[in-house]
Amino acid sequence: MKNRQEKKGRERRANLWFGITAGTAILLIVVGFIMPPTGVIDGSVLTAVGELMGFAAIAQIPTLIKKGSDVTFQHGKTSVTVSNQDNENQE
């Protein structure tokens, strides 16, 4: 029973951090859009939003792997795949 509570606690924390980083990213975009010069989002704001969303995605990896999903990251010519091998053996 304690393991189940710990897992739910970890999932809640991961979801909380995802919500915080996603909310911050949206706030940065909105503020960047309304600050002078109006209608122009600076490249540094877009970089910060990309990094925040990257951290949000990384926080979800353990939850996705435990649910049996494979996770793949790609950047340029580099590709990294993380999977749960136990699920493949159970089929």
DSSP file (Angstrom, degrees, kcal/mol; ACC not computed):
  #  RESIDUE AA STRUCTURE BP1 BP2  ACC     N-H-->O    O-->H-N    N-H-->O    O-->H-N    TCO  KAPPA ALPHA  PHI   PSI    X-CA   Y-CA   Z-CA
    1    1 A M     >        0   0    0      0, 0.0     4,-1.8     0, 0.0     5,-0.1   0.000 360.0 360.0 360.0 -37.9    0.0    0.0    0.0
    2    2 A K  H  >  +     0   0    0      1,-0.2     4,-2.4     2,-0.2     5,-0.2   0.878 360.0  55.0 -65.8 -36.7    2.9    2.4    0.8
    3    3 A N  H  > S+     0   0    0      1,-0.2     4,-2.5     2,-0.2    -1,-0.2   0.907 106.6  50.9 -61.4 -41.7    4.4    1.8   -2.6
    4    4 A R  H  > S+     0   0    0      1,-0.2     4,-2.4     2,-0.2    -1,-0.2   0.903 110.9  48.4 -63.2 -41.6    1.2    2.8   -4.3
    5    5 A Q  H  X S+     0   0    0     -4,-1.8     4,-2.3     2,-0.2    -1,-0.2   0.889 111.1  50.6 -66.3 -39.0    1.0    6.0   -2.3
    6    6 A E  H  X S+     0   0    0     -4,-2.4     4,-2.4     2,-0.2    -2,-0.2   0.910 110.5  49.4 -64.4 -42.1    4.6    6.8   -3.1
    7    7 A K  H  X S+     0   0    0     -4,-2.5     4,-2.5     2,-0.2    -2,-0.2   0.922 112.0  47.7 -63.1 -44.2    4.0    6.2   -6.8
    8    8 A K  H  X S+     0   0    0     -4,-2.4     4,-2.5     1,-0.2    -1,-0.2   0.884 110.9  52.4 -65.0 -36.8    1.0    8.5   -6.8
    9    9 A G  H  X S+     0   0    0     -4,-2.3     4,-2.3     2,-0.2    -2,-0.2   0.904 110.0  48.0 -63.8 -41.7    3.0   11.1   -4.9
   10   10 A R  H  X S+     0   0    0     -4,-2.4     4,-2.5     2,-0.2    -2,-0.2   0.907 112.0  49.6 -65.1 -41.4    5.7   11.0   -7.5
   11   11 A E  H  X S+     0   0    0     -4,-2.5     4,-2.6     2,-0.2    -2,-0.2   0.904 110.3  50.6 -64.3 -40.7    3.2   11.3  -10.3
   12   12 A R  H  X S+     0   0    0     -4,-2.5     4,-2.6     2,-0.2    -1,-0.2   0.916 111.0  48.4 -63.1 -42.4    1.5   14.2   -8.6
   13   13 A R  H  X S+     0   0    0     -4,-2.3     4,-2.7     2,-0.2     5,-0.2   0.916 111.9  49.2 -64.1 -42.2    4.9   16.0   -8.2
   14   14 A A  H  X S+     0   0    0     -4,-2.5     4,-2.2     1,-0.2    -2,-0.2   0.921 113.6  46.2 -63.1 -42.5    5.7   15.4  -11.8
   15   15 A N  H  X S+     0   0    0     -4,-2.6     4,-2.4     2,-0.2    -2,-0.2   0.876 111.3  52.9 -66.8 -37.0    2.4   16.7  -12.9
   16   16 A L  H  X S+     0   0    0     -4,-2.6     4,-2.5     2,-0.2    -2,-0.2   0.938 110.9  45.8 -62.4 -47.1    2.7   19.7  -10.6
   17   17 A W  H  X S+     0   0    0     -4,-2.7     4,-2.7     1,-0.2     5,-0.3   0.873 111.1  53.4 -65.8 -35.8    6.1   20.6  -12.1
   18   18 A F  H  X S+     0   0    0     -4,-2.2     4,-2.6    -5,-0.2     5,-0.2   0.942 111.0  46.6 -61.4 -45.9    4.8   20.1  -15.6
   19   19 A G  H  X S+     0   0    0     -4,-2.4     4,-2.6     2,-0.2    -2,-0.2   0.898 112.8  49.5 -63.0 -41.5    1.9   22.5  -14.8
   20   20 A I  H  X S+     0   0    0     -4,-2.5     4,-2.4     2,-0.2    -2,-0.2   0.940 115.0  42.6 -64.3 -47.4    4.3   25.1  -13.2
   21   21 A T  H  X S+     0   0    0     -4,-2.7     4,-2.3     2,-0.2    -2,-0.2   0.893 115.8  48.7 -69.2 -38.1    6.7   25.0  -16.1
   22   22 A A  H  X S+     0   0    0     -4,-2.6     4,-2.4    -5,-0.3    -2,-0.2   0.920 112.9  48.3 -66.3 -42.4    4.0   25.1  -18.7
   23   23 A G  H  X S+     0   0    0     -4,-2.6     4,-2.5    -5,-0.2    -2,-0.2   0.905 111.9  49.2 -62.8 -42.0    2.2   28.0  -17.0
   24   24 A T  H  X S+     0   0    0     -4,-2.4     4,-2.5    -5,-0.2    -1,-0.2   0.901 110.4  51.2 -63.8 -40.9    5.5   29.9  -16.7
   25   25 A A  H  X S+     0   0    0     -4,-2.3     4,-2.1     2,-0.2    -2,-0.2   0.925 111.4  46.7 -62.8 -44.6    6.2   29.3  -20.4
   26   26 A I  H  X S+     0   0    0     -4,-2.4     4,-2.5     1,-0.2    -2,-0.2   0.913 111.8  51.5 -64.0 -41.9    2.7   30.6  -21.4
   27   27 A L  H  X S+     0   0    0     -4,-2.5     4,-2.8     1,-0.2     5,-0.3   0.908 108.5  51.6 -61.3 -42.1    3.1   33.6  -19.1
   28   28 A L  H  X S+     0   0    0     -4,-2.5     4,-2.7     1,-0.2    -1,-0.2   0.907 110.4  48.6 -60.8 -42.0    6.5   34.4  -20.7
   29   29 A I  H  X S+     0   0    0     -4,-2.1     4,-1.6     2,-0.2    -2,-0.2   0.931 113.6  46.1 -64.6 -45.2    5.0   34.3  -24.2
   30   30 A V  H  X S+     0   0    0     -4,-2.5     4,-1.7     2,-0.2    -2,-0.2   0.942 116.4  43.9 -64.2 -48.1    2.1   36.5  -23.2
   31   31 A V  H  X S+     0   0    0     -4,-2.8     4,-1.6     1,-0.2    -1,-0.2   0.904 112.6  53.1 -64.7 -40.3    4.3   39.1  -21.4
   32   32 A G  H  < S+     0   0    0     -4,-2.7     8,-0.3    -5,-0.3    -1,-0.2   0.815 109.7  50.1 -63.1 -29.0    6.8   39.0  -24.3
   33   33 A F  H  < S+     0   0    0     -4,-1.6     6,-2.9    -3,-0.2     7,-0.3   0.831 114.7  40.8 -78.6 -33.3    4.0   39.7  -26.7
   34   34 A I  H  < S+     0   0    0     -4,-1.7    -2,-0.2     4,-0.2     4,-0.2   0.611  94.7  94.1 -94.7 -11.6    2.6   42.7  -24.9
   35   35 A M  S  < S-     0   0    0     -4,-1.6     5,-0.4    -5,-0.2     4,-0.1  -0.473  91.9 -53.9 -75.7 151.5    5.9   44.3  -23.8
   36   36 A P  S    S+     0   0    0      0, 0.0    -1,-0.1     0, 0.0    -2,-0.1  -0.428 128.9  49.0 -63.9 140.3    7.3   47.0  -26.1
   37   37 A P  S >  S-     0   0    0      0, 0.0     3,-1.5     0, 0.0    -2,-0.2   0.465 100.9-139.2 -72.0 128.1    7.8   46.6  -29.0
   38   38 A T  T 3  S+     0   0    0      1,-0.2    -4,-0.2    -4,-0.2    -5,-0.1  -0.265  79.6  21.2 -60.9 135.9    4.2   45.2  -29.0
   39   39 A G  T 3  S+     0   0    0     -6,-2.9     2,-0.5     1,-0.2    -1,-0.2   0.467  98.6 105.1  88.0   2.7    3.6   42.1  -31.1
   40   40 A V    <   -     0   0    0     -3,-1.5     2,-0.6    -5,-0.4    -1,-0.2  -0.969  53.8-157.8-120.6 123.8    7.3   41.0  -31.1
   41   41 A I        -     0   0    0     -2,-0.5    -8,-0.1    -3,-0.1   -12,-0.1  -0.888  23.8-127.2 -99.8 121.9    8.5   38.1  -29.0
   42   42 A D    >>  -     0   0    0     -2,-0.6     4,-1.6   -10,-0.2     3,-0.6  -0.276  15.8-119.9 -66.2 151.1   12.3   38.2  -28.5
   43   43 A G  H 3> S+     0   0    0      1,-0.2     4,-2.2     2,-0.2     5,-0.1   0.812 112.5  60.1 -61.8 -31.7   14.4   35.2  -29.3
   44   44 A S  H 3> S+     0   0    0      2,-0.2     4,-2.3     1,-0.2    -1,-0.2   0.854 103.4  51.7 -66.9 -33.2   15.5   34.9  -25.7
   45   45 A V  H <> S+     0   0    0     -3,-0.6     4,-2.4     2,-0.2    -2,-0.2   0.918 110.0  48.5 -67.3 -43.1   11.9   34.5  -24.6
   46   46 A L  H  X S+     0   0    0     -4,-1.6     4,-2.3     2,-0.2    -2,-0.2   0.881 110.9  51.0 -64.5 -37.3   11.4   31.7  -27.1
   47   47 A T  H  X S+     0   0    0     -4,-2.2     4,-2.3     2,-0.2    -1,-0.2   0.925 110.5  48.8 -63.9 -44.4   14.6   30.0  -26.0
   48   48 A A  H  X S+     0   0    0     -4,-2.3     4,-2.5     1,-0.2    -2,-0.2   0.898 110.7  50.6 -62.8 -40.6   13.4   30.2  -22.3
   49   49 A V  H  X S+     0   0    0     -4,-2.4     4,-2.5     2,-0.2     5,-0.2   0.918 109.9  50.5 -63.6 -43.5   10.1   28.7  -23.3
   50   50 A G  H  X S+     0   0    0     -4,-2.3     4,-1.9     1,-0.2    -2,-0.2   0.901 111.8  47.4 -61.2 -41.5   11.8   25.9  -25.1
   51   51 A E  H  X S+     0   0    0     -4,-2.3     4,-2.4     2,-0.2    -2,-0.2   0.909 111.3  50.7 -67.7 -41.5   14.0   25.1  -22.2
   52   52 A L  H  X S+     0   0    0     -4,-2.5     4,-2.1     1,-0.2    -2,-0.2   0.918 111.8  46.8 -61.9 -43.3   11.0   25.2  -19.7
   53   53 A M  H  X S+     0   0    0     -4,-2.5     4,-2.2     2,-0.2    -1,-0.2   0.845 109.5  55.4 -69.2 -31.6    9.0   22.8  -21.9
   54   54 A G  H  X S+     0   0    0     -4,-1.9     4,-2.3    -5,-0.2    -2,-0.2   0.926 109.1  46.3 -63.3 -44.6   12.0   20.5  -22.2
   55   55 A F  H  X S+     0   0    0     -4,-2.4     4,-2.0     1,-0.2    -2,-0.2   0.882 110.7  53.5 -64.8 -37.4   12.3   20.3  -18.4
   56   56 A A  H  X S+     0   0    0     -4,-2.1     4,-0.8     1,-0.2    -1,-0.2   0.905 110.0  47.5 -63.3 -40.7    8.6   19.7  -18.2
   57   57 A A  H >X S+     0   0    0     -4,-2.2     3,-0.8     1,-0.2     4,-0.6   0.901 109.6  52.8 -67.2 -40.4    8.9   16.8  -20.7
   58   58 A I  H >< S+     0   0    0     -4,-2.3     3,-1.0     1,-0.2    -1,-0.2   0.867 103.3  58.1 -63.3 -35.6   11.9   15.3  -18.8
   59   59 A A  H 3< S+     0   0    0     -4,-2.0     4,-0.3     1,-0.2    -1,-0.2   0.758 104.4  52.8 -65.9 -23.4    9.9   15.4  -15.6
   60   60 A Q  H <X S+     0   0    0     -3,-0.8     4,-2.3    -4,-0.8    -1,-0.2   0.586  84.5  89.5 -87.4 -10.9    7.2   13.2  -17.2
   61   61 A I  H <X S+     0   0    0     -3,-1.0     4,-2.6    -4,-0.6     5,-0.2   0.917  84.8  49.0 -57.6 -51.0    9.7   10.5  -18.4
   62   62 A P  H  > S+     0   0    0      0, 0.0     4,-2.2     0, 0.0    -1,-0.2   0.905 112.7  49.1 -58.6 -39.2    9.6    8.2  -15.3
   63   63 A T  H  > S+     0   0    0     -4,-0.3     4,-1.3     1,-0.2    -2,-0.2   0.920 112.5  47.4 -64.2 -43.9    5.7    8.3  -15.2
   64   64 A L  H  <>S+     0   0    0     -4,-2.3     5,-2.7     1,-0.2     4,-0.3   0.892 111.5  50.2 -65.7 -39.7    5.5    7.4  -18.9
   65   65 A I  H ><5S+     0   0    0     -4,-2.6     3,-1.5     1,-0.2    -1,-0.2   0.911 108.6  52.1 -66.1 -41.4    8.1    4.6  -18.7
   66   66 A K  H 3<5S+     0   0    0     -4,-2.2    -1,-0.2     1,-0.3    -2,-0.2   0.799 107.0  53.9 -65.1 -27.3    6.2    3.0  -15.7
   67   67 A K  T 3<5S-     0   0    0     -4,-1.3    -1,-0.3    -5,-0.2    -2,-0.2   0.497 125.7-103.5 -84.3  -3.4    3.0    3.1  -17.7
   68   68 A G  T < 5S+     0   0    0     -3,-1.5     2,-0.2     1,-0.3    -3,-0.2   0.561  73.9 138.3  97.6   9.2    4.8    1.2  -20.5
   69   69 A S      < -     0   0    0     -5,-2.7     2,-0.3    -6,-0.2    -1,-0.3  -0.598  49.0-129.9 -87.6 149.2    5.4    4.0  -23.0
   70   70 A D        -     0   0    0     -2,-0.2     2,-0.5    13,-0.1    13,-0.2  -0.773  19.0-149.4 -92.0 144.2    8.6    4.4  -24.9
   71   71 A V  E     -A   82   0A   0     11,-3.2    11,-3.5    -2,-0.3     2,-0.4  -0.966  13.3-173.8-118.9 127.9   10.2    7.8  -24.9
   72   72 A T  E     -A   81   0A   0     -2,-0.5     2,-0.4     9,-0.2     9,-0.2  -0.982   5.3-167.2-125.0 130.4   12.2    9.1  -27.8
   73   73 A F  E     -A   80   0A   0      7,-3.3     7,-2.8    -2,-0.4     2,-0.4  -0.945   8.1-174.5-112.9 136.2   14.2   12.4  -28.0
   74   74 A Q  E     +A   79   0A   0     -2,-0.4     2,-0.3     5,-0.2     5,-0.2  -0.997  13.1 165.1-132.5 135.7   15.5   13.8  -31.2
   75   75 A H  E >   -A   78   0A   0      3,-2.6     3,-2.3    -2,-0.4     2,-0.3  -0.873  68.5 -48.8-147.5 113.2   17.7   16.7  -31.9
   76   76 A G  T 3  S-     0   0    0     -2,-0.3    -1,-0.0     1,-0.3     0, 0.0  -0.455 124.2 -18.1  62.0-123.9   19.4   17.1  -35.2
   77   77 A K  T 3  S+     0   0    0     -2,-0.3     2,-0.4    -3,-0.1    -1,-0.3   0.431 118.5  96.6 -93.5  -0.1   21.1   13.8  -36.1
   78   78 A T  E <   +A   75   0A   0     -3,-2.3    -3,-2.6     2,-0.0     2,-0.4  -0.758  48.3 178.5 -95.7 135.0   21.0   12.6  -32.5
   79   79 A S  E     -A   74   0A   0     -2,-0.4     2,-0.4    -5,-0.2    -5,-0.2  -0.998   7.2-172.2-137.0 131.7   18.2   10.3  -31.3
   80   80 A V  E     -A   73   0A   0     -7,-2.8    -7,-3.3    -2,-0.4     2,-0.5  -0.991   3.7-168.5-125.2 128.3   17.8    8.7  -27.8
   81   81 A T  E     -A   72   0A   0     -2,-0.4     2,-0.5    -9,-0.2    -9,-0.2  -0.970   1.5-170.0-119.0 130.0   15.1    6.1  -27.0
   82   82 A V  E     +A   71   0A   0    -11,-3.5   -11,-3.2    -2,-0.5     2,-0.3  -0.975  16.9 166.5-117.5 128.3   14.2    5.1  -23.4
   83   83 A S        -     0   0    0     -2,-0.5     2,-0.8   -13,-0.2   -13,-0.1  -0.932  41.4-113.0-139.3 163.0   11.9    2.1  -23.0
   84   84 A N    >>  -     0   0    0     -2,-0.3     4,-0.8   -15,-0.2     3,-0.8  -0.863  24.1-165.6 -96.4 106.3   10.8   -0.3  -20.3
   85   85 A Q  H 3> S+     0   0    0     -2,-0.8     4,-1.5     1,-0.2     3,-0.3   0.775  81.4  68.7 -65.7 -27.3   12.2   -3.7  -21.2
   86   86 A D  H 3> S+     0   0    0      1,-0.2     4,-1.1     2,-0.2    -1,-0.2   0.876  95.8  54.2 -60.9 -37.9   10.0   -5.5  -18.8
   87   87 A N  H <> S+     0   0    0     -3,-0.8     4,-0.7     1,-0.2    -1,-0.2   0.855 105.4  52.8 -65.5 -35.3    6.9   -4.7  -20.8
   88   88 A E  H  < S+     0   0    0     -4,-0.8     3,-0.5    -3,-0.3    -1,-0.2   0.853 108.1  51.0 -70.0 -33.1    8.4   -6.2  -24.0
   89   89 A N  H  < S+     0   0    0     -4,-1.5    -1,-0.2     1,-0.2    -2,-0.2   0.739 103.3  59.9 -75.4 -22.1    9.1   -9.5  -22.2
   90   90 A Q  H  <        0   0    0     -4,-1.1    -1,-0.2     1,-0.2    -2,-0.2   0.688 360.0 360.0 -79.6 -18.6    5.6   -9.8  -20.8
   91   91 A E     <        0   0    0     -4,-0.7    -1,-0.2    -3,-0.5    -2,-0.1   0.481 360.0 360.0 -73.2 360.0    3.9   -9.9  -24.3
